[in-house]
Structure formats: C-alpha cells, structure tokens
C-alpha cells in the first residue's frame, strides 16, 4: 500500500515490533554491534550481507531517518550525513575523480560555490559554471569527462527554478546524471526525482528539521541511472570497485549509488549523521508538511507587502507573477516556499543596517527555522566571492535574504516595517 505524504513522514522506515516494541523510533547510542559468527563478520565486511558493524557506517536510528526521507522523496534509498555540505562532498567523492568535471548552475548557495571552487578543484575536479537557465550552455559544457550536472530546486538566494525534465534529458543524452539540491524545496514542496533527477541532496538542518537546533544532511538515490552505461565512467559504481573488488551496480542493483555513498563516501571520511541528530531530525520531519503550508502562506503575505513598500527597491519571490521562473515554480512546487529576497532603495549599507535593526527576526546564518531569519549575503554567506562571482550567483550588493517563519504574519510585517524605518530615518 502506498500511503500519503504525511503518513510517510510519521510512519516511514520504522517497524515498532522490530525495534523491541518501541512505538517511537529509539536512539541507538552505540558505536558498534555484535558480529555473531566469524563467517557472518567476514560477510559483513565483504558487503555480502546486510547488517550493522560500526556507527560510522550505519546505525538503526539513522537508518530509520534514511528510509523515511527516501519514502517521502520517492527514492530507493538514502544516506544521512552530518551536514548538507558533507552530502555534496560525498556525491563528488564517489562520482568525480581527478580529471573529471562538474557542470553546475551559476545560481548556487555560496557555500556550495566555494566548495566547488576551492575544495573540489584541489582534488583535480574541474568546475564548469553556466547560466542557470541557459540550457544550451549545459549541453555545450557536458563532455565525456563530466561526472554530473548540478542545480538547485530554488536557487539560494535568487530563487530561480530550472526546468528539470529539460535538464535531465540534456544530461541523460550524454550519459550523465542530474543531481539536485532540494534544500529550499524540501520533499514537502518538490520531489525532483519525479521530474528526471537521478539523486537529490538536502541540508536537513533547514525545513526538514525546522527548529534550528540540529545540523545534518541527506542524499536520496533515485535508483534509475544506468551506472554501467557503455558511455558512462563510474568506477566506484560499475566494474570492479577499487576498494571492495565487487561491482556495486551488479551486487546492489538500483541501490548501487546508496551503497557506494555509504561505503566509499561516508565510511572513509566519517561524514555519517549521529544517532541523536537523526532522532532529533525525525521529530521535525513528522510536522514538515504542516509547517511548510504556514511558511508558504506567511512568505506570500510578506512578499506582497514588500512589493508595495516605498522604501523597497525590488522583491523576488517565486509566488509573485513577475518572478522570472514563476511558471516553473508553479509547475514543480506544491507551494512557493518560505524564502524571499529583497533590496532597499539605499543599497548595500542599508542592507547591512537592516540586519541589525530587526527585533523579531533573527540575524542568523541559517534558513528554514520556525522563526523568521534574515541575513545580508554580500557581506556574509557570499563574502568569499568577488562581486562578479556574487552577481553570477544571483547576489546583488543590496540583497537581503529573508527566511519567513511561523510567527503571525502581521508581527513579521511590523518588525520589517520598523526596521526599514530605523534604517532610513
């Protein structure tokens, strides 16, 4: 039986009888597990049988989170990491080797841009950045050494949404997987695997958890990409694996990427999510759908208010008809999200001062919290980039990123108005 989305956020991945009868998922706060017989231990280490060996590799509490997120995302498996950045790092580690390249949209979270530019490149992986909505540019940039194509559901912070099926077709024609960062969408609003993506990664720190207390990430495996395609080159997934000597695509079938990420991404790097953090994230996941409804409604009210404000130079929100990818957002999203961006007439300095002037909203380097948060990316999250790189990522000097929370919308609006008045006085 296929249950509804909310039912899966509450029940997915956990069978009470199999966990000692605990109705809620328990915390398995342990480093290691009884291996049983010597033969079984050998089989576990050879990946010939399923089971837990060491919590850096797998853990029952973390597995519940992984199965639940896979269930709500439409994937065949998932791997939870200790942060969102560990998720994209694990993907890059498994899919890209020195001499390969990654084709990525220009509109990206500053941390991802910095990771690609200054970490992946140190490992010999070339980064090819194209305009997010220039589909011919993706086609021209992909070649036989392209490891994957990467985009965001709603770019951080420009909130641009690309055409997923079109990108997937371009990538797949060249035997290349499409990877989507769905952090700003969350599975409640968007499930890119339904639109041609091959894998999705998210920062669970944000809306999935939703309370600003627990850092984490996840990768969801769509299970559809043919890693053994004759025109593809993924030695970690097809052919004799360099570490285990087995063919992951043969042994694990549609879950090949899931197992490769676990054993060749997390296992050697120690990027696995902890049992307690997984348990805490499960608590947030249970209310994800309900919270996203309110985030979307509040963001719409705030965006429309700012759109009419005399001191606001511009507003970008996917739910506004004049947003450049409003039609794409309406097509792919079950709601326009809780994020918006705007700029004040007085520019860069006013943006910085606004962050100090708010009282209800938090001046915090996070998004997706139950509380409203604001930041000035040009002087913070994207400050490591040049102004040209910032603008290419959709960050203008005056841009303010607002993560709209669950407070009464009139309180959020009053706080914004008061802060603007202080800045412009």
Helices and strands as residue ranges (DSSP letters): H 5-11, G 16-19, H 38-45, H 60-73, E 77-81, H 84-95, E 101-105, H 110-115, I 116-120, G 121-123, E 126-130, H 135-141, E 146-152, H 164-173, E 177-181, H 186-189, G 192-195, E 199-203, E 217-221, H 248-252, G 253-255, H 256-260, I 261-266, H 267-269, H 275-285, H 288-307, E 312-316, H 326-332, E 339-344, H 347-357, E 362-363, E 373-375, G 377-379, H 387-392, E 399-403, H 409-424
